[in-house]
Structure formats: structure tokens, C-alpha cells
Amino acid sequence: MASSLPSAAVLGARAFAALEGLNRFTDEPGKLTRLYLSPAHRQAAEWTKGAMEVAGLSAFIDAAGSVQGRREGPVPGGPCVIIGSHIDTVKDGGRFDGNLGVVAGILVAQALRDAGIALPFALEVVAFGDEENVRFPTHLSTSAALAGAYDPAWLEARDAEGVRLSDALLAFGGNPGGIAALARKPGSVTAYLELHIEQGPVLEVENEPVGIVTAINAQRRARVLVSGEAGHAGTVPMSLRKDALTASAEMALALETIAAAHAQAVGTVGVFQVSPGAANVVPGRVEFTVDFRSPSNAVLASMEAAIRDRFGEIAARRGVAVDIAVYTNAPAVPMDGGLQEALAAGVARAGGNVAARHLPSGAAHDAMAMAALCPAAMLFVRNEKGISHSPLENMTEGDAGIAIRVMLEAVLELARRAA
């Protein structure tokens, strides 16, 4: 069986060639920007659907904008194993984040088809469309749809231009009314596997091409509104100012201190909008985001309490008002032990001097949502300096090939168990 499967070198070369095709689709020429439900997302979805069909999968773009492909098992409509990741990106993002995992799933399906290997279950590949959650204030909405956890309130969310998600979905060719029907029935999916770049430096530091994810860290995101009083920059005395910007800046620094006080915790202010935004006006209003994460749900709750206390103290001292609205609250999600063992078996069978390194994920992934539906596991692949969400994102063809071969061997391990 193994002799009829493509080598890691061949899989890596195929992956890089496929990524070159997929990453042509962008909303910003000269950059890779592919936001959920954008024209580039639609083009990428069509390309992915075609690539799935070439690999022998029956494919379609679903009501929420994901691309689903299926290779039927011995029982039509029977249980399946899903390999998935996402094809949306951040603004000016990298070539491999999400995209590599989708291409990997397609190449695994193609390799099995070409080798004539029948599986005792159906195999599906899913390219989710809203993992980055950049355009709308959602959280893994397209994978949540499959897991039966889609929040209907997301349909009313608006992007920075005021476009409502439901309207964008209709313009994309999706169907807001059909999202509920995407939910898979319990037991219909026996495993979810996801390959993703690490987005961190651990594997590179330890000189390992791949790593098996143990858990995905807990995460919360909130919008913070600081309301002060606008005034003339030349006439309002410093002692009488209610400057929303300086108060917000102190809050951002407070978040940094709170996160640094907890092992493995992080805190980030990623968006900062100042109003009225004139050089000669004391800022009267600031909106910013906070994102904080930890491997521990208890630590995350403690961090939120500290943020609320500290921000409130800063606001009171500076004479401004503060409102904190949490819009993402994702608990830590452990990955399935049995599937971690299947990935470890895949590492052992992939060949070469590769260790079954285990490590946590500090970033959210679609596996987080899918774990509510079925056993889920992730395989990380080394990327240069751990840089991600950046055009500097980079990795080697060799590492990509090893990771895809591990995924292929893991699927075969699941087939052995099910036989």
C-alpha cells in the first residue's frame, strides 16, 4: 500500500503548485487579502471546488460559503472523516495560513483515489470561509454551522462599511435561510483532522517539521468604548481634559501588564479608532478591541476581571466613561487523545527522523468549533520564525510534504481501526 502512495517530496511539490493557483485570488492586488464573502473569496471557493472535483470528490459551495467535497464510503450517506481548514485570510496575510490545510486535504483524497485505496468510511474535505473573522464580528461561524452551533445573530452583524452579513451572503450566492440545515447529525462525523502552520516558533526552535496539538487555548475578545469630551487642543487646560485617547492608551498598557502576569497568557489591542481624529482636537471618543488568551479557562476569567477593574479605575481617575462588550468567549478545547495517537502513528509511518512532538495552540482554529460535533485533532507544520498573518509567512516544500504524508498515514490508521 505504502509503495503506491506519493512520497513526501512529491506531495510537497504538488502542494506548492496548488497554493500558487489558489493564492491568485485576492481583493487587494499585490497583497493576499481574501475576506469572508468577498469577490476573491467567491473566486477561491470556485477554484477549490474545481480542485476537489479533479481529486475525485463530489463538491459544492454550501449555504454559508464553505466548500464541501465528499468521497463516498461503502454505505452511501454513512459516517465520514473530515479533513478541513479555511481559505479566508487576514488583510495582507500569508500564503499558507489555512490554505495549506485545504490543499492538504485535497491531496490526501487524490492520493487515495490514485492508489485505488478504499476506505471503510466516507472522506470529506471542507474549506471553511470564516475562520479569521476579520470582516464581521463572528467566531468560526462557518465551522460552527457544521457543528450545529451557528448563532443567528451573526446574520445581523455588519462590517466596517456597514454591510450586513446576511446581505453579503446573498450577494456571494449563499443562503442565510439554509444555514441551519448544514448542521451535521451526531455520529455522522467520526473524526475531524486539520493541518495548519504552527504560527509560532516552537517547532523551528526544536528543529521538528511537525507537531501534534494537545489543546487550543481559551480566548476572549471585546470591544471597548471610551467616552470623554472633545475640546480645542489649544484652549483646554491639561488638568481639565477628559481625553479618551490618553485614557485608552493607559488601558492598552494595563492589558499588557495583566497578560504578562500569567504564564502562557497573551493580550493584544489590535484595533484603535480615534474620534474626531483631528490634529487640533482633544479626542472625545475611542473604540478599541482587546484579545486575550490562556491555556486555562480559570486564568482567562481572572484576566477579564482584572481588565474590568483596571479599566474602570483608569476611566474614573481620568474622568471618562468606559464600556466593555465581550463578543467572543471561546473556552479551551482539548484535542482528542485517540486522534492524537493516530497522528503519532502517521508520524512514525511517514518515515525520516521525525518525532511526534506535542504542543498547545495559542491561536483559534476551526477544529475548536468542530470538537463540539466530533473528535478533533490538529497537526502543526513548522513555519519560518513562526511568522504568520503576514506576507513574510514562509515554510519549506519539504516540511509541507512531510505534514501531508503524515495526514495521509493518519487517515489510513483510522481506516485500520475501523476495519
C-alpha positions as CSV (number, residue, x, y, z in Angstrom):
1,M,0.0,0.0,0.0
2,A,2.7,2.5,1.0
3,S,4.7,1.9,-2.2
4,S,1.7,3.1,-4.3
5,L,1.4,6.4,-2.4
6,P,3.2,9.6,-3.4
7,S,6.3,10.5,-1.4
8,A,6.6,13.4,0.9
9,A,8.7,15.2,-1.8
10,V,6.0,14.7,-4.4
11,L,3.2,15.8,-2.0
12,G,5.2,19.0,-1.1
13,A,5.7,19.9,-4.7
14,R,2.1,19.3,-5.5
15,A,1.0,21.4,-2.5
16,F,3.2,24.4,-3.5
17,A,1.9,24.2,-7.1
18,A,-1.7,24.2,-5.9
19,L,-1.1,27.1,-3.5
20,E,0.3,29.1,-6.3
21,G,-3.1,28.7,-8.1
22,L,-5.3,29.3,-5.0
23,N,-3.4,32.4,-3.9
24,R,-4.0,34.2,-7.1
25,F,-7.4,35.2,-5.8
26,T,-7.2,38.4,-3.7
27,D,-9.2,41.5,-3.1
28,E,-6.0,43.7,-3.0
29,P,-3.6,43.5,-5.9
30,G,-0.1,42.9,-4.7
31,K,-1.3,41.5,-1.4
32,L,-3.1,38.4,-0.2
33,T,-6.4,39.7,1.2
34,R,-9.4,37.4,1.0
35,L,-12.1,38.3,3.4
36,Y,-15.2,36.2,4.1
37,L,-17.8,36.6,1.3
38,S,-15.7,39.0,-0.8
39,P,-15.3,38.6,-4.5
40,A,-11.9,37.0,-4.0
41,H,-13.5,34.5,-1.6
42,R,-16.0,33.5,-4.2
43,Q,-13.3,33.0,-6.8
44,A,-11.2,31.0,-4.4
45,A,-14.2,28.9,-3.5
46,E,-14.9,28.1,-7.1
47,W,-11.2,27.2,-7.6
48,T,-11.3,24.9,-4.6
49,K,-14.5,23.3,-5.7
50,G,-12.8,22.5,-9.1
51,A,-9.7,21.2,-7.4
52,M,-11.8,18.9,-5.2
53,E,-13.6,17.5,-8.3
54,V,-10.3,16.8,-10.0
55,A,-9.3,14.9,-6.9
56,G,-12.4,12.7,-7.2
57,L,-14.6,14.4,-4.7
58,S,-18.2,15.4,-5.3
59,A,-18.1,19.1,-4.3
60,F,-20.4,22.1,-3.7
61,I,-20.3,25.6,-2.1
62,D,-22.7,25.5,0.8
63,A,-25.2,27.9,2.1
64,A,-22.7,29.6,4.5
65,G,-20.0,29.9,1.9
66,S,-17.8,26.9,2.7
67,V,-16.7,24.4,0.1
68,Q,-17.6,20.8,0.9
69,G,-16.2,17.8,-1.0
70,R,-17.0,14.1,-0.4
71,R,-15.7,10.8,-1.5
72,E,-18.4,8.3,-0.6
73,G,-17.7,5.3,1.6
74,P,-19.1,1.8,1.4
75,V,-22.5,2.9,2.7
76,P,-24.0,5.9,0.9
77,G,-24.6,8.7,3.4
78,G,-22.7,6.9,6.1
79,P,-20.3,8.3,8.6
80,C,-17.3,10.3,7.4
81,V,-13.9,11.6,8.4
82,I,-13.4,15.3,7.6
83,I,-10.1,17.0,6.7
84,G,-10.6,20.7,6.9
85,S,-9.2,24.2,7.2
86,H,-10.0,27.6,5.8
87,I,-9.5,29.8,2.7
88,D,-10.2,33.2,4.1
89,T,-7.2,35.3,5.1
90,V,-6.4,38.4,7.2
91,K,-5.7,41.6,5.4
92,D,-2.3,41.4,3.7
93,G,-1.9,37.8,5.0
94,G,0.3,34.9,4.3
95,R,0.3,32.2,1.7
96,F,0.0,29.2,4.0
97,D,-2.4,30.0,6.8
98,G,-5.5,27.9,6.3
99,N,-4.8,27.4,2.6
100,L,-2.2,24.7,3.2
101,G,-4.7,22.7,5.2
102,V,-7.3,22.8,2.5
103,V,-4.8,21.8,-0.2
104,A,-3.5,19.0,2.1
105,G,-7.0,17.5,2.4
106,I,-7.4,17.6,-1.4
107,L,-4.1,16.0,-2.0
108,V,-4.8,13.2,0.6
109,A,-8.1,12.5,-1.2
110,Q,-6.3,12.5,-4.6
111,A,-3.5,10.2,-3.4
112,L,-6.1,7.6,-2.0
113,R,-8.0,7.7,-5.3
114,D,-5.0,7.3,-7.4
115,A,-3.7,4.4,-5.3
116,G,-7.1,2.7,-5.5
117,I,-7.4,2.6,-1.8
118,A,-11.0,2.0,-0.5
119,L,-11.8,3.4,3.0
120,P,-14.3,1.9,5.4
121,F,-15.8,5.4,5.8
122,A,-16.5,8.4,3.6
123,L,-13.8,11.0,3.4
124,E,-14.7,14.7,3.2
125,V,-12.6,17.8,2.7
126,V,-14.1,21.1,3.8
127,A,-12.7,24.6,3.0
128,F,-14.3,26.9,5.6
129,G,-14.8,30.6,4.7
130,D,-14.9,32.5,8.0
131,E,-12.1,31.3,10.3
132,E,-10.2,34.6,10.6
133,N,-13.4,36.6,11.5
134,V,-11.8,39.8,10.2
135,R,-14.7,41.2,8.2
136,F,-17.6,40.5,10.6
137,P,-17.6,40.1,14.4
138,T,-18.3,36.4,14.4
139,H,-16.4,33.4,15.7
140,L,-15.6,30.5,13.5
141,S,-19.0,30.9,12.0
142,T,-18.8,28.5,9.0
143,S,-17.4,25.6,11.0
144,A,-19.9,26.4,13.8
145,A,-22.6,25.9,11.1
146,L,-21.5,22.3,10.5
147,A,-21.2,21.7,14.3
148,G,-24.8,22.9,14.8
149,A,-23.7,26.0,16.8
150,Y,-24.3,28.8,14.4
151,D,-25.6,32.0,16.1
152,P,-28.4,33.5,14.1
153,A,-27.4,36.9,15.5
154,W,-24.3,36.8,13.3
155,L,-26.5,37.3,10.3
156,E,-27.3,40.8,11.5
157,A,-23.6,41.7,12.1
158,R,-22.1,44.5,10.0
159,D,-18.7,45.0,8.6
160,A,-16.7,48.3,8.7
161,E,-18.6,49.6,5.7
162,G,-22.0,48.8,7.3
163,V,-22.7,45.8,5.1
164,R,-24.9,43.2,6.9
165,L,-23.6,39.7,6.9
166,S,-26.9,38.2,5.6
167,D,-26.8,40.7,2.6
168,A,-23.2,39.9,1.9
169,L,-24.0,36.2,2.0
170,L,-26.8,36.6,-0.5
171,A,-24.5,38.6,-2.8
172,F,-21.9,35.9,-2.5
173,G,-24.5,33.3,-3.7
174,G,-25.2,31.8,-0.3
175,N,-28.4,31.3,1.6
176,P,-28.9,32.6,5.1
177,G,-32.1,30.5,5.4
178,G,-30.2,27.3,4.6
179,I,-27.5,27.6,7.3
180,A,-29.4,25.7,9.9
181,A,-29.7,22.7,7.6
182,L,-25.9,22.5,7.4
183,A,-25.7,21.1,10.9
184,R,-24.4,17.5,10.9
185,K,-26.2,14.9,12.9
186,P,-24.4,13.4,16.0
187,G,-22.4,10.4,14.9
188,S,-22.3,11.4,11.2
189,V,-18.7,12.6,11.5
190,T,-16.4,10.3,13.3
191,A,-13.2,12.5,13.2
192,Y,-12.1,15.9,12.2
193,L,-8.4,16.4,11.2
194,E,-6.8,19.7,10.4
195,L,-3.3,20.5,9.2
196,H,-2.1,24.1,9.9
197,I,1.1,26.0,10.1
198,E,2.2,26.4,13.7
199,Q,2.1,30.3,13.7
200,G,4.7,30.1,16.4
201,P,8.4,29.4,16.8
202,V,8.4,26.2,18.8
203,L,8.9,23.6,16.0
204,E,11.6,25.7,14.4
205,V,13.5,26.1,17.6
206,E,13.3,22.4,18.3
207,N,14.1,21.5,14.6
208,E,11.0,19.4,14.1
209,P,8.9,19.6,10.9
210,V,5.6,18.8,12.5
211,G,3.9,18.8,15.9
212,I,0.7,17.3,17.3
213,V,-1.6,19.7,19.0
214,T,-2.8,18.9,22.5
215,A,-5.3,21.7,23.1
216,I,-6.5,25.0,21.7
217,N,-6.2,27.9,24.2
218,A,-9.2,29.7,25.6
219,Q,-9.8,33.1,24.0
220,R,-11.9,36.2,24.6
221,R,-12.4,39.3,22.5
222,A,-14.1,42.5,23.5
223,R,-14.9,45.9,22.1
224,V,-14.0,48.8,24.4
225,L,-15.7,52.2,24.1
226,V,-14.1,55.1,26.0
227,S,-16.2,58.3,26.0
228,G,-14.6,61.5,27.1
229,E,-15.1,65.1,26.0
230,A,-13.8,66.6,22.8
231,G,-12.2,70.1,23.1
232,H,-9.9,72.6,21.5
233,A,-6.3,71.3,21.7
234,G,-5.0,74.8,22.4
235,T,-7.5,76.1,24.9
236,V,-8.5,73.2,27.2
237,P,-6.1,73.0,30.2
238,M,-4.4,69.7,30.8
239,S,-6.0,69.4,34.3
240,L,-9.5,69.8,32.9
241,R,-9.3,67.4,30.0
242,K,-11.3,64.3,29.6
243,D,-9.1,62.8,26.9
244,A,-10.4,59.5,25.6
245,L,-7.2,58.7,23.8
246,T,-4.8,59.0,26.7
247,A,-7.2,57.0,28.9
248,S,-7.4,54.3,26.2
249,A,-3.6,54.3,25.8
250,E,-3.2,53.7,29.5
251,M,-5.8,50.9,29.3
252,A,-3.8,49.2,26.5
253,L,-0.7,49.3,28.6
254,A,-2.7,47.9,31.5
255,L,-3.8,44.9,29.4
256,E,-0.1,44.3,28.6
257,T,0.7,44.2,32.3
258,I,-2.2,41.9,33.1
259,A,-1.3,39.4,30.4
260,A,2.4,39.4,31.4
261,A,1.4,38.4,34.9
262,H,0.1,35.0,33.8
263,A,2.3,32.2,32.3
264,Q,1.4,31.5,28.7
265,A,-1.2,34.2,28.6
266,V,-1.3,36.9,26.0
267,G,-3.2,40.2,25.5
268,T,-3.5,42.4,22.4
269,V,-5.1,45.6,21.3
270,G,-5.5,45.2,17.6
271,V,-7.8,47.9,16.5
272,F,-7.7,51.6,17.8
273,Q,-10.2,54.1,16.3
274,V,-10.0,57.7,17.5
275,S,-12.7,60.3,17.1
276,P,-13.0,63.0,15.9
277,G,-9.4,62.4,14.6
278,A,-8.2,66.0,14.1
279,A,-4.8,67.3,15.0
280,N,-6.2,70.2,16.9
281,V,-8.9,68.5,18.8
282,V,-8.7,66.6,22.1
283,P,-10.1,63.1,21.3
284,G,-13.6,62.7,22.8
285,R,-14.2,59.1,21.8
286,V,-12.1,56.0,21.2
287,E,-13.1,52.5,20.3
288,F,-10.6,49.6,20.5
289,T,-10.5,45.9,20.7
290,V,-8.9,43.6,23.3
291,D,-8.0,40.0,22.6
292,F,-6.7,37.9,25.5
293,R,-5.9,34.2,25.6
294,S,-4.7,31.5,28.0
295,P,-4.5,27.7,28.2
296,S,-6.6,27.9,31.4
297,N,-10.3,28.9,31.5
298,A,-9.8,29.9,35.1
299,V,-6.9,32.2,34.2
300,L,-8.9,33.8,31.4
301,A,-11.8,34.6,33.8
302,S,-9.3,36.1,36.2
303,M,-7.8,38.2,33.4
304,E,-11.2,39.5,32.4
305,A,-12.0,40.5,36.0
306,A,-8.6,42.3,36.2
307,I,-9.2,44.1,32.9
308,R,-12.6,45.3,34.0
309,D,-11.3,46.5,37.4
310,R,-8.2,48.2,35.9
311,F,-10.0,49.9,33.0
312,G,-12.7,51.1,35.4
313,E,-10.1,52.6,37.7
314,I,-8.4,54.4,34.8
315,A,-11.6,55.7,33.5
316,A,-12.7,57.1,36.9
317,R,-9.4,58.8,37.5
318,R,-9.3,60.4,34.1
319,G,-13.0,61.5,34.1
320,V,-14.1,59.3,31.1
321,A,-16.7,56.5,30.8
322,V,-15.8,53.0,29.6
323,D,-17.9,50.2,28.3
324,I,-16.5,46.7,27.7
325,A,-18.6,44.4,25.5
326,V,-17.3,40.8,25.1
327,Y,-18.2,39.4,21.7
328,T,-16.1,36.2,21.6
329,N,-15.8,33.8,24.5
330,A,-14.2,30.6,23.5
331,P,-13.2,28.1,26.2
332,A,-10.0,26.0,26.0
333,V,-10.6,22.9,23.8
334,P,-8.6,19.7,24.3
335,M,-7.8,17.7,21.2
336,D,-9.0,14.1,21.1
337,G,-6.5,11.6,22.6
338,G,-7.2,8.8,20.2
339,L,-6.8,11.1,17.2
340,Q,-3.5,12.4,18.6
341,E,-2.4,8.7,18.7
342,A,-3.5,8.3,15.0
343,L,-1.4,11.3,14.1
344,A,1.5,9.9,16.1
345,A,1.2,6.7,14.1
346,G,1.2,8.8,10.9
347,V,4.4,10.4,12.0
348,A,6.0,7.1,12.6
349,R,4.9,5.7,9.2
350,A,5.8,8.8,7.3
351,G,9.5,7.9,7.5
352,G,12.5,10.1,8.2
353,N,13.9,11.2,11.6
354,V,10.6,12.9,12.7
355,A,9.4,13.0,16.3
356,A,5.8,13.0,17.5
357,R,6.2,16.4,19.3
358,H,3.2,17.6,21.2
359,L,2.4,21.2,21.8
360,P,-0.6,23.5,22.5
361,S,-2.1,26.0,20.1
362,G,-2.3,29.7,21.1
363,A,-4.5,30.5,18.1
364,A,-8.1,29.6,17.4
365,H,-8.8,27.2,14.6
366,D,-11.9,25.6,13.0
367,A,-11.0,22.4,15.0
368,M,-12.2,24.4,18.0
369,A,-15.8,24.5,16.7
370,M,-15.7,21.0,15.2
371,A,-14.7,19.5,18.5
372,A,-18.2,20.2,19.7
373,L,-19.5,17.8,17.0
374,C,-16.9,15.0,16.9
375,P,-13.4,14.0,18.0
376,A,-11.0,16.5,16.6
377,A,-7.2,16.8,16.2
378,M,-4.6,19.1,14.6
379,L,-1.2,18.7,13.1
380,F,1.1,21.7,13.1
381,V,3.8,22.2,10.5
382,R,6.9,24.3,11.0
383,N,6.9,27.8,9.5
384,E,9.8,30.2,9.3
385,K,10.4,32.1,12.5
386,G,6.8,31.4,13.5
387,I,5.7,34.4,11.5
388,S,2.0,34.3,10.4
389,H,-0.7,36.7,9.4
390,S,1.9,38.5,7.3
391,P,3.3,38.4,3.8
392,L,6.5,37.2,5.4
393,E,4.9,33.9,6.2
394,N,7.1,31.2,4.8
395,M,7.8,27.4,5.0
396,T,9.6,24.8,3.0
397,E,8.2,22.5,0.4
398,G,9.8,19.6,2.2
399,D,8.0,20.3,5.5
400,A,4.7,20.7,3.7
401,G,5.2,17.3,2.1
402,I,6.1,15.6,5.4
403,A,3.0,17.0,7.0
404,I,0.7,15.9,4.2
405,R,2.2,12.4,4.2
406,V,1.5,12.3,8.0
407,M,-2.1,13.2,7.4
408,L,-2.4,10.6,4.7
409,E,-1.0,7.9,7.0
410,A,-3.2,9.1,9.9
411,V,-6.3,8.6,7.7
412,L,-5.0,5.1,6.8
413,E,-4.5,4.4,10.5
414,L,-8.2,5.4,11.2
415,A,-9.2,3.0,8.4
416,R,-7.2,0.2,10.0
417,R,-9.0,0.8,13.3
418,A,-12.4,0.9,11.6
419,A,-11.9,-2.3,9.5
